[in-house]
Every structure is written in C-alpha cells, then in structure tokens.
C-alpha cells in the first residue's frame, strides 16, 4: 500500500484506538457502574442501530477535564502520536484526536463466521464522533487519498483499508460531527431508528450506566464464539463463559482517581458463583506469580509494577447472578505506560 493509502487509515484510527481498549474488556467479560444512578442516553445514541450487540460510549472531553487526568495519561498521549504517518495526517487535516475529539459512540458487530484470529478483521462497526474538525482540510485530504461519492445527499468519503475486504467510509453529519463505518453502510446513521424501534433490552442495559462518562454494553448468546476463543470451545471454562449473557463496563472519575467497574450477568446463581471464584483465584494467583523473582525477570519492570498495582486494587464480588470486577485507578496507575510490545 502506498504511503498516502496508509495515511488514509488514520481517519478511523482514533476510533480503533479507543475500541481496542473496549474490546479487551469485552473479551474478558466485565461491566455495571457502582457509583452512578441510571440516566438518559446521550443524544449520540439516536444514531446507533438497534441490533448492535456491543455499544461503546465515551465523553472524552469530560474525562480529560477531570482531576484524575489533570496530569495527562497514556490514554490521551499514546505512542501513535509520534508516528510519522499520524503526524502527517494531523498536519494535513488539523485534527488530533488527543486534542480535538470530544465524545463518541461506537456500535460493533463481531463476525463469528470468520476463522481469523485478528480481532480487527472480525469486526463491523459504525461510529459517530463529536469534535473540532476542519472540514475543508479533511475534504481535500480525503479526496487525495480516497474517493468521494454523492447521489444528491451527504458527501460520502471512502478510503482504503489495510484489512482485507474492510472498506472505510465516513461523512459529515454536522460541522462538529462525523460518522464512520467499516465493512458496513452508513445508511443506518443517515436514517437512524426511532426510540420505539430500538431494542428494549439494550435500552435497559444502557440505562444502567448512561450517567457514566465512559461505558460499554454488550449482549451475547455464546461468549467464547463471539470473541473467537476457539481453544475455549469445551471444558468447564467454556461452560462458565457461555453462562455470561450481558456484559457492562463503565468508567467514572472519582476525585483524583478513576473507577472502572464491570458486571457480567450470568444465567444462574451457581454459574455466577463459579465465575466470581475463578476471577478471585486468578487475581490471587497473579499476585503470587509476580512475587516470584523469576516471573518478574521475564517482564519489563514497569509492566510488572503496573500489573501488580492493578491486581492490588482489583476487587471481585457478586450479587445474585451478577459478578462485578472493580478497579480504582490512582494517578500513578493512570500515568503508567506499558512497555511490552
């Protein structure tokens, strides 16, 4: 692929960077907010298709302005910011996601029919983002590296993708709002569903955490299959994971700290007890392993310290059929930068 083609991929990179982190929590099955009452969904949700099994929302501007992120964080200053391709994109368009992205919503459909082990290759997604965009610069840049289509309606920009068969398209919904799609049509965004058409169960899941500044909600009938974990298609762990049907993750600043909370709703109380026991056992085994000098010798010191800190602040609990994992991240943890490749 030419360098200009590669630069075009950065148009959607801001969403993948955030979505990748969310996918991590989805794969490990976590969710509900422990500190907020339910609230009305943000207005961006009017663009979300009603059948999306995984929906992610983030109020980036609110999180960045909180005391917890006053000194910055690797979340908003990742290594890609120094990548020459990304820097060229910023120079050409004037848009830097760490500075100009305000809020976003992403609807994701994992494709379980593919044998690919690469997560990005198994995702179809639609995203809407609010921020500060220089439309003229983005238009000029996108016409140079991709192509433009218009049939009397909004201008649709199409750019190449490094993923086989995964086209990227986007359009302006307003001067400060852009919609993206990968391997999907933008029609559902241009003609959004009404509230009455949206899935009632998904509305209820969103209502649990919609007061949070960051959250993700997911529903699955077969979690091992949805995440492509072929090695977990049998055995007791498969049984426990298959019992998880609803997953909710949320994040909220709390003074100088940032709380991440996650709930996995199981189909029965016995399965919830097994999941809770499994997570707590893994937490204690992890701490025991890190106490072994031989384990630490195989890791970068900063990675070992970060993992040890996370295991120390993690708590696991359950109530009826719901299992909760909670982490209260301190400024020291938020400022940590993993070194592993």
Secondary structure as the mmCIF struct_conf table of DSSP 4:
data_model
#
loop_
_struct_conf.conf_type_id
_struct_conf.id
_struct_conf.beg_label_comp_id
_struct_conf.beg_label_asym_id
_struct_conf.beg_label_seq_id
_struct_conf.end_label_comp_id
_struct_conf.end_label_asym_id
_struct_conf.end_label_seq_id
HELX_RH_AL_P HELX_RH_AL_P1 UNK A 3 UNK A 8
TURN_TY1_P TURN_TY1_P1 UNK A 9 UNK A 9
HELX_RH_AL_P HELX_RH_AL_P2 UNK A 10 UNK A 28
TURN_TY1_P TURN_TY1_P2 UNK A 29 UNK A 29
BEND BEND1 UNK A 34 UNK A 35
HELX_LH_PP_P HELX_LH_PP_P1 UNK A 40 UNK A 42
HELX_RH_3T_P HELX_RH_3T_P1 UNK A 43 UNK A 47
BEND BEND2 UNK A 48 UNK A 48
TURN_TY1_P TURN_TY1_P3 UNK A 50 UNK A 51
BEND BEND3 UNK A 53 UNK A 53
STRN STRN1 UNK A 54 UNK A 59
HELX_RH_AL_P HELX_RH_AL_P3 UNK A 60 UNK A 64
TURN_TY1_P TURN_TY1_P4 UNK A 65 UNK A 65
BEND BEND4 UNK A 66 UNK A 66
HELX_RH_3T_P HELX_RH_3T_P2 UNK A 67 UNK A 69
TURN_TY1_P TURN_TY1_P5 UNK A 70 UNK A 71
TURN_TY1_P TURN_TY1_P6 UNK A 74 UNK A 76
BEND BEND5 UNK A 77 UNK A 77
HELX_RH_3T_P HELX_RH_3T_P3 UNK A 79 UNK A 82
HELX_RH_AL_P HELX_RH_AL_P4 UNK A 84 UNK A 93
HELX_RH_AL_P HELX_RH_AL_P5 UNK A 97 UNK A 100
STRN STRN2 UNK A 101 UNK A 110
TURN_TY1_P TURN_TY1_P7 UNK A 112 UNK A 113
HELX_RH_3T_P HELX_RH_3T_P4 UNK A 119 UNK A 122
STRN STRN3 UNK A 123 UNK A 131
HELX_RH_AL_P HELX_RH_AL_P6 UNK A 135 UNK A 145
BEND BEND6 UNK A 146 UNK A 146
STRN STRN4 UNK A 147 UNK A 149
BEND BEND7 UNK A 151 UNK A 154
STRN STRN5 UNK A 156 UNK A 159
BEND BEND8 UNK A 162 UNK A 163
TURN_TY1_P TURN_TY1_P8 UNK A 164 UNK A 165
STRN STRN6 UNK A 168 UNK A 174
TURN_TY1_P TURN_TY1_P9 UNK A 175 UNK A 176
STRN STRN7 UNK A 177 UNK A 182
BEND BEND9 UNK A 183 UNK A 184
TURN_TY1_P TURN_TY1_P10 UNK A 186 UNK A 186
HELX_RH_AL_P HELX_RH_AL_P7 UNK A 187 UNK A 190
TURN_TY1_P TURN_TY1_P11 UNK A 191 UNK A 191
HELX_LH_PP_P HELX_LH_PP_P2 UNK A 192 UNK A 194
HELX_RH_3T_P HELX_RH_3T_P5 UNK A 195 UNK A 197
BEND BEND10 UNK A 198 UNK A 198
HELX_RH_AL_P HELX_RH_AL_P8 UNK A 200 UNK A 209
TURN_TY1_P TURN_TY1_P12 UNK A 210 UNK A 211
BEND BEND11 UNK A 212 UNK A 213
STRN STRN8 UNK A 214 UNK A 219
BEND BEND12 UNK A 221 UNK A 221
HELX_RH_AL_P HELX_RH_AL_P9 UNK A 223 UNK A 226
TURN_TY1_P TURN_TY1_P13 UNK A 227 UNK A 228
HELX_RH_3T_P HELX_RH_3T_P6 UNK A 230 UNK A 232
BEND BEND13 UNK A 233 UNK A 234
HELX_RH_AL_P HELX_RH_AL_P10 UNK A 235 UNK A 242
TURN_TY1_P TURN_TY1_P14 UNK A 243 UNK A 243
STRN STRN9 UNK A 244 UNK A 254
TURN_TY1_P TURN_TY1_P15 UNK A 255 UNK A 256
STRN STRN10 UNK A 257 UNK A 266
BEND BEND14 UNK A 267 UNK A 268
HELX_RH_AL_P HELX_RH_AL_P11 UNK A 269 UNK A 290
TURN_TY1_P TURN_TY1_P16 UNK A 291 UNK A 291
BEND BEND15 UNK A 292 UNK A 292
HELX_RH_AL_P HELX_RH_AL_P12 UNK A 293 UNK A 297
TURN_TY1_P TURN_TY1_P17 UNK A 298 UNK A 298
BEND BEND16 UNK A 299 UNK A 299
HELX_RH_AL_P HELX_RH_AL_P13 UNK A 301 UNK A 313
STRN STRN11 UNK A 314 UNK A 319
TURN_TY1_P TURN_TY1_P18 UNK A 320 UNK A 321
STRN STRN12 UNK A 322 UNK A 329
HELX_RH_AL_P HELX_RH_AL_P14 UNK A 331 UNK A 334
TURN_TY1_P TURN_TY1_P19 UNK A 335 UNK A 335
#
